[in-house]
């Protein structure tokens, strides 16, 4: 269950902004600051503040780790172009280590945020997230 919680939060540090009653709209809005999620989950100002604090505390490390990953991936691409298989394999290890560091920091940040929510809020968040990930299928398109 904890793994599922982390997986859902990990995919949702930012979610679509809200317009009306659904979480659709502009990308990149922090879900805990979205009026839609605040209302649907009953987030308190203190909960929103605490989640933002957790995010801001992790942000400098996340930025450094993201830069390291980008640089490692760029070097990997250059080595692939040169065709040096030995150096490529060494760089794969560096890329994956950088990716793991970034993911670990992000996961720990999101775990901290998860702990701010009540069980009921978490259950509602999970349902909202799943609904946003699996929107109802549109009917067949009509032709004129």
N, C-alpha and C positions, 0 to 999 in steps of 0.2 A: 504493500500500500504506500509506503514512503517513497518507493521508486516511482510509482505512478504519480504521486504528488509532485515530485521533483520534475518528472518529464513534462507534466502539464504546465507547471510554472516556468520551466525552462523554455518552453515554446511561446511564452506569453509575457515577457517582460514589457513589451509594448504590444498593444492590440489596436485594431481600428478604433478611431474616435466614434462618437455616437451622434446619431441624428435621429430624432424621434425615439421609437421604442426598441430599436435594434442596434447592435454594436457595429454598424457599418459607417464608413466615412473616411476621413483622412488617416493615413497610416502614421505610425510613430508616436501616438499619444500613450503615455504611461497609463496602463489600465487602472491603477489605483488613483489616478487623478481624473479619470473619465467620469463625467456626471452620470452616465448610464450605469457604470459599475458601482459607483458610490451609492446610487439609489437602489439598484437591484440587490446589492449585498448588504445594504444598511451600514456602510463603512462610517465610522466616526471620524471626526477631524483628527483625533489622536492616532487612530490606525493609519490614516493617510499620511500623517506627519512621520510616523515611525517607519513606514515603508519607504518613503522618500529619503529619510535619513539613512536607512540601510543601503539604498541604491547609491546615494551620494558618497557614502563611505567606500563602497566597492568600485566606484567609477574610475578613479585614478589607476588602480591596479588593472582593471579591465582594459583601459585604453593602452597601457604599456604592453599588456599581454597580446592585445589585438595587433598592435604594431609589430611585435615580435613574430607573430604568426604570419602576417602579411609579408614581412621581409623574408622569412624562411620559405614561404611558398614561392616568392619571386625568385629566390636563389635556386629553388628546386626546378622551376621552369627553365632558367638559364642553363642549368646542368643537363637537363633533358635535351635541350636544343644542341648542346655540344656532344651529347652521346656518350658521356663518361659514366658507364654503368656503376662502377665502384663508388664514385662520389654521389651519384644519384641515390644509391641505397643508403649511404650515410646521411644524406640530407632528408630522406624519408623519415628517419628516426627523429631528426631535429624538428621537422614539420609536425609530426604526430605528438611529440613531447610538448611543443608550443600549444597545439590544439588542446591537449589534455589539461595543461595549466589553465588556459582560458576557460574551458568548460568547468573545471573544478571550482574556480573562483565564482563563476556565474551561478553554478548549482548551489554553492554555499550561501550566496546572496539571496537566491530565491527560496532556499530553505528558511532563512531568517524571516523573509516576508511571509511565508506560509504560516509560521508560528504566530504571526500577528493576528491572523484570522481565527474566528471561532470555528467549531466543527460545522455548524449550520452555514456559516458564510463560505467555508471551503466547499461544502456540498453544492451550494448554489453556484459558486464560481466554476466548479467542475462542469456542472450542467450547462452553464452559459458558454463556457469555452467549447465544449463538445458540440453544442448547437451552432456556434460560429464556424467551427471547422467542418461541419457537415450540414450545410444549408439544404433546405428542401429542394428537390430536383424540380426544374421547370418542366412544364408540360411540353408536348411536341409543338414545334414552331408551325404556325399556320402560314400557308402560302396563299398568295392572291391569285 
